Amino acid sequence: MTKPQARPSIHGAASDFESVLQIVKDLDGAIINHLVWAKKLHHALVCEEPPEPNDLDEDAHTRCKLGRWYHAEHKYPELEEFPGFKKIGTLHKSMHDAARSLLDKKRHGRPIAPHDYDHFMDRTIALKAQIRYLQNSLMRDVCSVDQLTGAWNRLWMNSKLEREYERMVRTGDSCYLCMADIDHFKSINDAYGHNAGDEVLRTTVRLFAAQLRKYDTIFRYGGEEFLICMPHSQADRVESVLNRLRVKLEETRVALPGGDKVSVTASFGVAPLRREMTILDAVESADQALFVAKASGRNRVYMFGA
C-alpha cells in the first residue's frame, strides 16, 4: 500500500475502521458457511445422504451461501481490487468443481481415488486459509492507517522508511523526505472548531494523494504535520511536485461541516535520504528545512542545504 485513496483503498477499506470490521465479520460468516457446506458434502460422500441439488450444477460455486455473498453486488466494491480477494473466487470455483467430480463418481458407483479426494481437500483448506489471509491483511491495514485522515500512521512510517533506506543503499537510487505542515492550523480550530480542523486535515491528505505518484507515500507525522516519502526522484522534480501540491492546496476552498469555506496553505521542508546518514537524521533535516520555510513566510517549499 502506498498512498491513501478516497476510500480505502482498502489503501480503500482501511481508512474506514467500521467498514473494515464489518468486512472482517462478513468473512467470518463466509468461513462458517464454507464449513457447513463441507460437512453436508461429506455426509453425501460418506453417509449415503443425498447431495445438495446445486452441488451437481456447473455454477454451484455461485449458488452456495459463500458464492452468493462473493458474487453479489455487495456493499464493499473496494474488496474486488484488494489483493487476495480474486484468489478466493478462483479457489472457491476450483473446490466446487472438484466436489462435483467426487459426487458424480459416487452417484455412478465409481471409486473415488485418493488423489481425487486430496485434490478436493487441498482446495478446501486453501480456500479457508485465503479467507483468513484476507482478514489478516485488512486488519493489518486498518492498524497502519490514521483513522482521521486515511494517511499511514507513524508505526507504519518507521517500517516503510526502513525498507526504503535498504532499497536505496542496495540500488543507489535516490529518495527524498518532505515534512509538510498546514500553516496557522490552530487559528482554524479556534475560529471554526475542531471538526472543521479535522476536515481540513482530511481534505489536505486527499488532495496530496491525488497529486502524487502511486509509489509516493503520505504519513501523518503528528497533529497537522505530514511526512511524504518520494523515492525514485531528483531534487528539481521533487521541488516541482511539492510546489504543485502547495499551489493546489492554496487554490482549494475547503468546505467545513458548518457550511463555511476556508482557504489554507502549507509549508514544505525537503531533505534527501542518504546512505551516510540515519533515517532519523534525514527526518530531522527535513524538519529543519520546514522550520526555514515557515520562518521565511510560510506557504513555500524549502530544500535542506539550499
N, C-alpha and C positions, 0 to 999 in steps of 0.2 A: 504494500500500500504505500503511495507517495503522498500526493496532496489530497485534501478532503474535497468532496464534491457536494453539490447542493442537497443531497441526502444529508447516507451513506452512500456514500458509496457506502454499499455496505462496503471502502472508502467512503457506500451509501447507507447501509443499515446501521453501521456502527455509531453514527452521530446521534441516533435516536435510541436512547437507552431502553425505553419502554417497548419500542418496536422490536429491538433485538431480543429482549426477554420473551416476547410473545412468539417470535420465530423459534427460539430455543424450546419453548413449551410445545409448539406445534411439532417440532422434530421428535420430542419425547413421545408424543402421541403417534407419530409415524412409526417409531420403533415398536411400540406396543401393538399397533395394528399389524405390523410385519410379523411379529412373533405369534400372534393369534392366528394369522393366516397359515404360517408354517406348521403350527400344531394341527390344524384341520387337514392340511395336506398329508402329514404323516399318518393321521388316522385313516385317510383314504388308502395310503400305501401299505400300512401295516395291519390295520384293524378291520379291513374289508368294508369300511364305510364308503358310501358313495361320495365322489369328489364334489366340490363346489362346481356348479354348472359352468360358471365363467372361466374356470381354470383350464378348460379344454379349448377355449377360443384363442385365436391368434392375437387378439387385442386384450388378452386377460390382464396385461400389465397396466392398462388404463382403467380397469373396472373394479379392481380391489380397492379397499379404503385408502391405502397408501398411494395407489396410482391415481385415484380421483383427486386426492389432495395435490399430488405432484403436477398433474396435467391441467388442473383447473386454472381459471383466470383468477388466481388468488390475489390477496391484497398486498403481497410483498414482491412486486415485479423486480426489485433490485436483486433478489436471490438468483435470478436467471443469469446474471453476469458475475456471480460470485464463484471463485474457484472451488471446485468440488461439487457444485450443485448439478451440473450436467452429467457428471460421472455417476451420481445417484440414479439418474434416469437410465443410463446405459446398463448399469449393474442390475437394476430392477427388471428391465425387459429381459436381459440375459437369464436371470434367475427364473422368470416365468416361462421362458422358452424351454429351459431345462426341466422345469416341473411338468410342463405339458408333455414332454417326451417320456418322462417316467410314468405319468398317468396313462399315456397311450399304450405303453408296453404292458402295464398292469391290466388294462382293460382287455387287451388281446391275448393275455395269458403268456406273454413273452417274458423271459427272465430279465431282471434288472442287473446289469453288470456293475461291479464295484466302482469302476471308473466313471460310469454314468451318474451314480449316486454321489460320488465325490465331487464331480463337476457341479452338480446342483448345490451341494453343501458349501463348496468353496464360494459360489456366488452369493449364497445366503449370508454367510459370515462376512464376506467383503462388503455387502450392502449395509449391514448393521455398522460395521467399522467406519464406512464412509459417512454415514449419517452422524456418527459420534465425532468424526473429524470435522465435519461442517459446524457442529455445535461448538466444539472447542475453538475453532477459528473465529467464530462470531464473538464468543466471549473474550478471546484474546484481543480482538479489535476494539470491543467496547471498553475494555480496561485500559487501552492505549490511547483513547481519544478524549480530548477535553469536551465534556458534555455540553458546555455552553456554546462553544464556537464551532466545533467539529474539527478543529486543528488537532494534530497529535500532541500528546502531553509530554511533560518533562521526562517521565520514565521511559517512554519510547524514544525520546530525543537522544538520550545517552547511548542507547543501543544502536540507533541509526548512525550517529556520528562516529561511533567506534568502527562500524563496518565501513563507513565512507573513508575514514582515515586509513584503514587497512587496504582498501582498494586503491587509494591514492598512492600509498607507499609502494604497492605491488606494481602498478601500471605507470606511475609517473604522471598521471593525468592531474588536471587542476581541479580545485574545489574552492568555493568562496562561501563564507558565512556572513549573513546580514542580520543585524539587530534592528528591528523596526518598532517604533513607539508612537502611539497616537498622541498628537500634540494637544495640550490643555484638556486632557481627558477628565480630570477632576472637575473642571468647570461644567462639563456636560452633566455629570452626575449631580452636581449641586443645583444646576438650573432646571433639569428635567427629571431627575430621579434615577435610581439605579436600573430600573427596567429599560429606560432609554439608553443608558450606558451599555447595557447588555446587547441591545440591538445594534449599536454602533460597532461593538466588537464582532458580532456575527456577520454584519454586512462587510466589514473590513476583510475578514477571512474569506468570505465568498468571493469578493472582488479580487483579492490577491490570487486565490486558487484558479480563478478563471483566466488570469493573465499569464500565469507561469506554465512552464513545461510539465509534462506528466511525471518526470523524474526529479523535479524540484520538490522540496518538502517544507511544509509550514508547521512549526511547533508553537504552542502557547508557552512562552517562557515564564510569564507571571504577570498578573494584572493586565495592563494594556500593552505589554511588550510581547513581541513575537520574534522567533528566530527562523530565518529562512536558509536552508541548505541548498546551494546551487552548484552541483557537480558539472563536469564537462563544460566549463565556461572560462572565458578570458575576461580580464578586468574591464575592457571597454564595453563588452556585451552585457556584463553584469550591471554596470552603471546605467547603460541604456534601458535595460529591462526594468530596473528599480525606479528610474525616473518615469517610465511609462506607468508603473503602479502608482507612484506619487501623484502624477497629474490626474490619473483616472479617479483616484480617491478624492482629490481636491474638487473635481468636477461633479462628483456624485452628491446629491441631496439625500441624506439618509432619512427614511420615513420612520418616525418614532411611534410607539404604541398609542400615545395620546392624540395623534393626528398631526403634530408638528413635524417639520423637516429641518434638518440641521446639516451644515457643511462642516467637514472635518479634514484635517491634514495629518500627515505623519512624517517623521524624520527617520532617516536610514543611515546606519553605520556599517561599513563593509570591511572585512579583512579576509585575506587568503588563509586557507588551511595548509600548513606546510609540514613536511616530514620532520624538520628540525625543531618543531615546537609541539607542545601537548595540545590536546583538544581544548582544555581549559584556557590555555594561553590564547588560542585563536578566538575563542568566545570573548575573552577579556579584551582583546584587541578590537573586535567588532563593537563591544560596548564602549570602549574609549572613543572610537570613531563616531558612535551615536552621540556621545556627550558633546563632541565638537560640532556635529550637525545641529544640535539643539542650541548650543552656545552661539552659533553663527546666525541664528534667526529662525531655526526650525523649518519644516517643510522643504527639506533638501536631502541630497544623498552625499555622504562623505566617505571617501576611500581611506582606510588607515594608511598613514605614511604619505598621503598626498601633500 
